[in-house]
Amino acid sequence: VSVLGIGHGNKLLTDLYNCHLTRVYTVGGLFGKATDDFSDTGNLVEKTTFDHITREKLERILAVIQGTNQKALLMYSNIDMKTQEAYELAVKGLIRPMGKSPPIITAVRCLQFALPEFQLEIHCLHETQQYLRKMVHEIGLELKSSAVCTQVRRIRDGVFTVDDALPRTQWNLQSIQEAIWNCQLKVETELEKTLG
Amino acid sequence: AMAGVARRLLCRGLGAAAGPPGTRQLREAEEAAPVFQYAGKAAKRKDRVFVWGFSYSGALGVPSFVKPDAGWKKPRRIQPTPYRLETEEKISSAACGYGFTLLASKTRDITKVWGMGLNKDSQLGFQRSRRDQTKGYEYVLEPSPIPLPLEKPQQTRVLQVSCGRAHSLVLTDSEGVFTMGNNSYGQCGRKVVEDEIYSGSHLIHQLKEFDSRVVQVVCGQDHSLFRTKKGTVYACGWGADGQTGLGHYNITSVPTKLHGDIAGVNIIQVSSYGDCCLAVSDEGDVFGWGNSEYLQLASVTETTQVNVPRHLPFKIGKVKEAACGGTGNLVLTEEGNVFVWGYGILGKGPNLIETAVPEMIPPSLFGWSDFSPDTRVARVRCGLSQFAALTNRGELFVWGKNLRGCLGTGRMEDQYFPWRVTVPGEVVDVACGVDHMVSMVRSFT
């Protein structure tokens, strides 16, 4: 999913950026190798065994990653933790950094697991591709093995999901107009909600 | 993997650039590379102990925090985040008292219990001083064995330990309960001796006279509670707030059976840490007695002291576990919901300071979400003015007064709603004290 703006849409893009909405990726990984750029086309650094890894162990690690990132979420959101407001937002899960922050992962779960391959769904903020690949590498390390990233696919960018996206065959004026119409409402409501 | 349904952003790393070695050569090099094994298939998860909070009492068991072992190291008064404590055996039960800690293992070896921290009342037994063999240590800085006068030391196992203000209880599987420490109010279950000097005492008392085997021991501030297999509760010690539940406000020096609303009821859990007590029955009812100055029992009475167990008529569902703190109480229901009442930082923001009726803490604060709908709280624990909850995912949440960094969050501020403590492992159990906490953790792999 790649979001493009036309004309007035460019201004809306900046506003959307200031909403700091999450993006969702499906990330594919492979156990047993470690490379210098964390992906499977980099130079091999080390090979390790991985037959001790089970889905349970992977999920435990994912739970911890979520936990530590949860804390980062609350800390970078610049809300005074001593207020009732902070409590209300925390209950609703609406706390998120409204300014610059290092990449934060809001949710992670394992979609597929078939040794040596696995696939994760990652919801994140302010991320970079490198960060996602590095995460795969670190998961490998935590499991006392190593892992490389084989695929990164963005399936959601803020309010735009895969369903809204136009495949290459539909890159014509008609479809683009329709798509803009369909998404307009969503974009407006989100901007209202966050920026007021 | 390229079905053209939508646009994607495929990343294939750096690849293409300046003439890399041919793919076949790369593949061969890869195959020839050695494989490292960091963990075998049968790798077992390790059990560890983590401590945090105030260290100068020695309660954390890390001597270098109090007396640095290198010139450049500085003493560490407070350990604000979980710190791993090396133990010789797998610790199955831990308890935090007021400035001291007990660790117990289910081993058949001779040494089954270790203690550290304050020992001015011999709550850690007699710890012979190396400098003067006739005197005992008043502060124990690292986990030191507590010699129990067992008849069959190589058979009997220690099941559980509990610590109060200045006394300790050790529960065994076949030799009853051992008590040590201060006995000025009969909390050790033996007759009060006038002008007894508790410091440097060798006396460890054994209690065996109960209607059936004792399965849980709990220390309040200056009183002791015993729960037996038959579901009865015994108490001894200080009673001025009615915490012994025996119908009077005097001290009791012999464990005596409680009646009141719990007579004939099968109690499956008791809890206490200050001067209030809670008990849970097999049917999910909650009973309370003791101090009610902080609205702990205000749902049934306006009096501030209750000396007989009273049923608390809460309509919150079947209760599974209760945890009683100094001024606030916590219960966990069968459904996995957490309810809090009493006084203090209760966990629902700074606006909720007191309530006589239990209020539920939203499960989203414990990690429950649409994304992980199976996350539930599995255990609840209370310190004097802190609360802790363990989820079925092995995460630890704490809230309350952050006295000397005892919450373990890494910050020094009080925490007004449940906050995760970052622990490198799955938290299996936690013991809360006044200004420190101890947790038993299992490593991930």
Contacts between the chains, C-beta under 8 A, distances in Angstrom:
chain1	res1	chain2	res2	distance
A	1	B	6	6.8
A	1	B	7	6.3
A	1	B	8	7.5
A	1	B	9	7.8
A	2	B	7	5.4
A	2	B	9	6.4
A	32	B	35	7.9
A	33	B	30	7.9
A	37	B	13	5.5
A	37	B	14	5.9
A	39	B	11	6.9
A	39	B	12	7.1
A	39	B	13	3.4
A	39	B	14	7.8
A	40	B	13	7.1
A	41	B	12	5.9
A	41	B	13	4.0
A	41	B	14	6.9
A	41	B	15	4.7
A	42	B	13	5.6
A	42	B	14	6.9
A	44	B	29	7.2
A	44	B	30	5.3
A	44	B	33	5.9
A	46	B	33	7.6
A	46	B	36	6.1
A	47	B	30	7.6
A	47	B	33	5.2
A	47	B	34	6.9
A	47	B	35	4.5
A	47	B	36	6.8
A	48	B	35	6.3
A	48	B	36	4.8
A	48	B	37	6.7
A	48	B	38	6.1
A	49	B	35	6.1
A	49	B	36	7.4
A	49	B	37	4.4
A	49	B	38	7.6
A	49	B	39	7.8
A	49	B	40	7.8
A	51	B	41	5.3
A	52	B	39	5.0
A	52	B	40	6.1
A	52	B	41	4.7
A	52	B	42	7.8
A	52	B	43	5.4
A	52	B	445	7.2
A	57	B	444	6.3
A	57	B	445	5.5
A	60	B	393	7.8
A	60	B	394	7.0
A	60	B	426	6.3
A	60	B	444	5.1
A	61	B	444	6.0
A	63	B	393	4.9
A	63	B	394	7.2
A	63	B	395	6.8
A	64	B	395	8.0
A	64	B	422	7.9
A	64	B	424	7.8
A	64	B	444	7.5
A	66	B	367	7.7
A	67	B	367	7.3
A	67	B	395	5.7
A	67	B	420	5.0
A	67	B	422	6.8
A	68	B	420	7.9
A	68	B	422	5.6
A	70	B	367	7.7
A	70	B	420	6.2
A	71	B	419	7.6
A	71	B	420	5.9
A	71	B	422	6.9
A	81	B	413	6.9
A	81	B	415	7.4
A	81	B	416	7.0
A	82	B	350	5.9
A	82	B	413	6.8
A	82	B	414	7.5
A	82	B	416	6.2
A	83	B	349	7.6
A	83	B	350	6.7
A	84	B	349	4.2
A	84	B	350	5.7
A	84	B	351	4.6
A	86	B	349	7.4
A	86	B	416	7.7
A	86	B	417	7.6
A	87	B	348	6.5
A	87	B	349	3.2
A	87	B	350	7.6
A	87	B	351	8.0
A	87	B	416	6.2
A	87	B	417	4.7
A	88	B	349	7.1
A	90	B	364	7.9
A	90	B	365	6.2
A	90	B	417	5.9
A	91	B	362	4.6
A	91	B	364	5.5
A	91	B	365	6.1
A	91	B	417	7.8
A	92	B	364	7.3
A	93	B	364	5.8
A	93	B	369	6.4
A	107	B	369	7.4
A	107	B	371	4.8
A	109	B	371	6.5
A	109	B	372	7.5
A	123	B	371	8.0
A	129	B	11	5.5
A	133	B	11	7.6
A	133	B	13	7.9
A	142	B	444	6.7
A	142	B	445	7.6
A	143	B	39	7.9
A	143	B	444	7.7
A	143	B	445	5.8
A	144	B	38	4.0
A	144	B	39	3.8
A	144	B	43	7.3
A	144	B	445	5.3
A	145	B	38	6.4
A	145	B	39	7.3
A	149	B	11	7.7
A	151	B	1	7.0
A	151	B	10	6.9
A	151	B	11	7.3
A	152	B	9	6.8
A	152	B	10	7.4
A	152	B	11	4.5
A	153	B	8	4.6
A	153	B	9	6.6
A	153	B	10	6.8
A	154	B	8	6.7
A	154	B	9	5.0
A	155	B	8	7.9
A	162	B	5	7.2
A	162	B	6	4.7
A	163	B	6	7.9
A	165	B	6	4.1
A	165	B	7	5.1
A	166	B	6	7.7
A	166	B	7	7.3
A	167	B	4	5.4
A	167	B	5	6.2
A	167	B	6	5.7
A	167	B	7	7.0
A	168	B	4	6.4
A	168	B	7	7.5
A	169	B	4	7.3
